[in-house]
């Protein structure tokens, strides 16, 4: 017997055998008065205390659909929810698929390509900055970098929480574009 069923039985016993009023039972069991009345009315109509089987909203995705979605995500983590819906001909919204994947601990995000700075990296950067503190940067060209992904717009993919991807596996095809602030020297754009 579940905890909710035990609570319902206590309310029913309190009303019929112990002589408590509905208001007193609602106060004792920390329930609203209308919820307490509903429990008693349901008991009067059909006697069992258990929840009616099959009541509640049925799930839109069946077990087989959920397995196909998870299998597709493992094969191609870049698929969007719209792609998954169209691929498996599902009669649901993309949000339903998104909700299911979130329940399975998947999140649609960019993988971590680079590790955080180590203590040695921080020391090296500080030394570089101190060395070049008084350097004349007149002959140095500063570049702006932009990355364009060829196979997707953002580089995002479905990753399971706690899963660390292999770095080489997740580098998408991309083009890096460099732009100089001093365009008269090297030209406006240079492709790598």
Protein Blocks (a to p, Z undefined) as FASTA:
>chain_A
ZZklmmmmmmmmmmmmnopafklmmmmnopafklmmmmmmmmmmnopabdcehiajddfb
dfklmmmmmmmmmmmmmbcfklmmmmnopabdfklmmmmmmmnopacddddfbdcddfkl
mmmmmmmmmmmmmpcfklpccdddddddfkbmnopacddehiacdfklmmccdddddddf
blmlnojbdcZZ
